[in-house]
Amino acid sequence: MKIQYLEVVATNAEAVCAAYEKALGVQFSEPDQLLGGARTTAMADGSMLGVRAPMHESEQPTIRPYWLTDNIEAALEAATGGGAEVAHPPLEIPGKGTFAIYIQGDVHHGLWQL
């Protein structure tokens, strides 16, 4: 298993980025509108960390891993077969890959296909 994208949704995303920059010595990008306005930085294994503010009033702060998969449709079908609910169907982000989100219990999970 590999996390391709780790998403942090925080009400004060700028403060989170500043804290990571100071504590970990990383640099964040300018907001990427293709990723919901997330500011991103590369992690040591080549995956990405993105920090953004909630995109709508009902979105709660969360940390959501997006697991890398070779077949996002099959992975999502397996998750829903185990009782998960699809929160966001597969959607391609040009130049970045395809993502989907499902909810299992109270936890949001992401899938990512390159």
Secondary structure, DSSP 8 states (H G I E B T S, - for coil): --EEEEEEE-TTHHHHHHHHHHHH-----S-BGGGTTBEEEE-TTS-EEEEE--SSTT---EEEEEEE-S-HHHHHHHHHHTT-EEEEEEEEETTTEEEEEEEETTEEEEEEE-
